[in-house]
């Protein structure tokens, strides 16, 4: 890793000390959707919430039978369903050429 010059280190310290509202973000595009090939969890960490949900016993047995991490797998299945539905709804919009 290249060493930073004293000038660059000072510039970075000054930037880090600035309040967020003073930093110009206008040249950064807004994220519209997470790319389908994104590796969820590596850089993107969505906020998790605790919910209570009633599922059929056979569904829970099936997902648990494939090993630990069943809640993570349920989340992944739901995320994939969400992604597909969002993608399908964009294709149905009249005049949408994507």
Buried (B, 14 or more C-beta within 10 A) or exposed (E): EEEEEEEEEEEEEEEEEEEEEEEEEEEEEEEEEEEEEEEEEEEEEEEEEEEEEEEEEEEEEEBEEEEEEBEEBBBEEEEEEEBEEEEEEEEEEEEEEE
